[in-house]
Amino acid sequence: MTGDFNLPSMFWMDGQGVTRSSFEQNPLIQVLPNNFLYQTVTVPTRICLGQNPSTLDLVITNDPEKVIGTQTLSLIGSSNHMSVLSSIQLNSKPSKYTKQSFTNYKMMVEELIDANL
């Protein structure tokens, strides 16, 4: 799952969210570990003058080992959010196609009989 979660008061350690203030709690802090989910963006994705950089744009997965690379790209246009690019390893299953051939035994017997005559 990816997107702008707009949680500027959270920072991320080892795939889990932590709030900057002990007074502020966010349900996402419990939702991720309770559902075996991890957040893979480790660098700030929003940078504004006069504000602390924050990681607002997240990539959440149930298998962090399949996210083999997450990086930020430069700002686009007038946006103050950096683009996030993730590489995800997908394992495709081998095709279950099995070649089958069918022989017309009746025709084969007739051809053998005709060949012996």
C-alpha positions as CSV (number, residue, x, y, z in Angstrom):
1,M,0.0,0.0,0.0
2,T,1.4,3.4,-0.9
3,G,0.4,7.0,-0.6
4,D,0.6,10.3,1.3
5,F,-0.4,9.4,4.8
6,N,0.1,13.0,6.0
7,L,1.6,12.2,9.4
8,P,4.2,14.9,10.0
9,S,4.6,14.2,13.7
10,M,5.6,10.5,13.1
11,F,9.1,9.2,12.3
12,W,9.9,5.7,11.3
13,M,12.3,3.2,12.9
14,D,12.7,-0.4,11.7
15,G,9.5,-0.2,9.7
16,Q,7.3,0.9,12.6
17,G,6.0,4.4,13.4
18,V,6.9,6.4,16.5
19,T,5.4,9.8,17.4
20,R,7.6,12.8,18.2
21,S,5.4,13.6,21.2
22,S,4.4,11.3,24.0
23,F,1.0,13.1,24.1
24,E,0.2,12.4,20.5
25,Q,-0.9,8.9,19.5
26,N,-1.9,7.6,16.1
27,P,-3.8,4.4,15.4
28,L,-1.3,3.5,12.6
29,I,1.3,2.8,15.4
30,Q,-0.7,-0.2,16.5
31,V,-2.3,-1.1,13.2
32,L,1.0,-1.9,11.4
33,P,2.6,-4.3,14.0
34,N,-0.8,-5.9,14.9
35,N,-1.2,-6.8,11.2
36,F,2.4,-7.8,10.5
37,L,2.9,-4.7,8.2
38,Y,6.0,-2.7,7.7
39,Q,6.8,0.8,6.3
40,T,9.8,0.8,4.1
41,V,10.5,4.5,3.3
42,T,13.4,5.6,5.5
43,V,14.1,9.1,4.4
44,P,12.1,12.3,4.5
45,T,9.7,12.8,1.5
46,R,8.5,16.3,2.3
47,I,10.9,19.2,2.8
48,C,9.7,22.7,3.4
49,L,11.6,25.8,4.4
50,G,11.1,26.5,8.1
51,Q,9.7,23.1,8.9
52,N,11.3,19.8,9.9
53,P,11.6,17.3,7.1
54,S,9.1,14.6,7.4
55,T,8.3,11.2,5.9
56,L,4.7,11.5,4.8
57,D,4.7,9.3,1.7
58,L,4.8,5.7,2.8
59,V,5.2,2.2,1.2
60,I,3.6,-0.4,3.5
61,T,4.0,-4.1,2.9
62,N,3.5,-7.4,4.7
63,D,6.8,-8.7,3.3
64,P,9.6,-6.1,3.6
65,E,12.2,-8.5,2.1
66,K,10.4,-8.3,-1.3
67,V,10.8,-4.5,-1.3
68,I,14.4,-4.5,-2.6
69,G,14.9,-0.8,-3.0
70,T,13.0,2.3,-2.0
71,Q,14.4,5.7,-2.9
72,T,13.3,9.3,-3.3
73,L,13.5,11.3,-6.5
74,S,13.7,15.0,-7.0
75,L,10.7,17.3,-6.5
76,I,8.3,17.5,-9.5
77,G,6.9,20.9,-10.4
78,S,5.7,23.0,-7.5
79,S,5.1,20.0,-5.2
80,N,7.0,19.9,-1.9
81,H,6.8,16.1,-1.8
82,M,9.6,14.0,-3.3
83,S,8.6,11.1,-5.5
84,V,9.1,7.7,-4.0
85,L,10.3,4.8,-6.2
86,S,10.2,1.3,-4.9
87,S,11.4,-1.9,-6.5
88,I,9.4,-4.9,-5.6
89,Q,10.5,-8.5,-6.2
90,L,7.6,-10.6,-7.6
91,N,7.8,-14.3,-7.8
92,S,5.8,-15.6,-10.7
93,K,4.7,-19.2,-10.5
94,P,5.7,-21.6,-13.3
95,S,3.1,-22.3,-15.9
96,K,1.0,-25.4,-15.3
97,Y,0.8,-26.0,-19.0
98,T,1.3,-29.7,-19.8
99,K,1.8,-30.8,-23.3
100,Q,-0.6,-33.7,-24.1
101,S,-0.9,-35.6,-27.3
102,F,-3.6,-38.0,-28.3
103,T,-3.3,-40.8,-30.8
104,N,-6.1,-42.0,-32.9
105,Y,-5.6,-45.7,-32.4
106,K,-8.4,-46.8,-34.7
107,M,-6.8,-44.9,-37.6
108,M,-3.4,-46.3,-36.7
109,V,-4.7,-49.9,-36.7
110,E,-6.4,-49.3,-40.1
111,E,-3.2,-48.0,-41.6
112,L,-1.2,-51.0,-40.2
113,I,-3.7,-53.4,-41.7
114,D,-3.6,-51.6,-45.1
115,A,0.2,-51.7,-45.0
116,N,0.2,-55.5,-44.6
117,L,-2.2,-56.2,-47.4
